[in-house]
Amino acid sequence: MSEFPDFVLRWRKSSHSGVDKTDCVEVAALRGARAVAARDSKDPGGPVLAFGVGTWSAFLGCVKDGLFDL
């Protein structure tokens, strides 16, 4: 079970996640901690990863630049 209850976090998915929207990463802002939480949409009660906003922004920049394309 995650340490961040759902009632505290407003989880969201990308609009590019497909029709069924089941195989997605969900993210939520941890405003007080200036961080971003991420979890697997297929396991909402599972582990939650937390990233500082700078780290998350750098990661998104790499994704947008295609550095993780297979």
N, C-alpha and C positions, 0 to 999 in steps of 0.2 A: 504494500500500500504506500502511496506517495505521501510525503510530508506536507504537501500543499493541497488542502481541501478544495474541491471544485467550487464551493460557494465563495471562496476568496479570489479565485482566478477566473478570468474571462478568456477561455480557450478559443482559438480560431484556426482555420485551415486555409490554405491557398485556394484561390478561385480556379487554379490550374490543376487541382487534384483529381479531376475526372468526374464522371457521372455518378458513380456509386460513393465516392469520397470515403472509402474505407481504408485504403492503403496510404495513409498520410502521416505527416508529422504535424502535430498541433503545437502552437506556441501561445504563450501568455506573458504579459508584462508583469514583472515583480517590481512594482513602482518604488516601494520603500527601499529596496535593495539595489536599485538601478541595474537590474538584471533581466534576463529573458529565460523563461522556463520552456522546455521542449519535452514532448512525450509522443509515444506511438498511439495513433488513434484506435488501433485494434486492441489496445490494452490500456484503457484510460485509468485503471487503478494500479498500473505498473509503475516502473521507475520514472522519475522526472529528472532531467538534466538541467542544470542552471548555468548560464553563461553571462559574464559581464557584458554590458551593452557594447563596449569597444570590440570585444572578441566576437560577439554576434554580428556586428556590422562588418567586420573584416571577413567573416565567413560568408555572409551574403554577397559581399563584393566579389569574392572568389567564385561563388556559384554563378553570379551574373556574367562574369568574365569567361565562364566555361572551363575553369580549371579542374572541375570534377566530372566533366563529361566522360562517358565510357565509350 
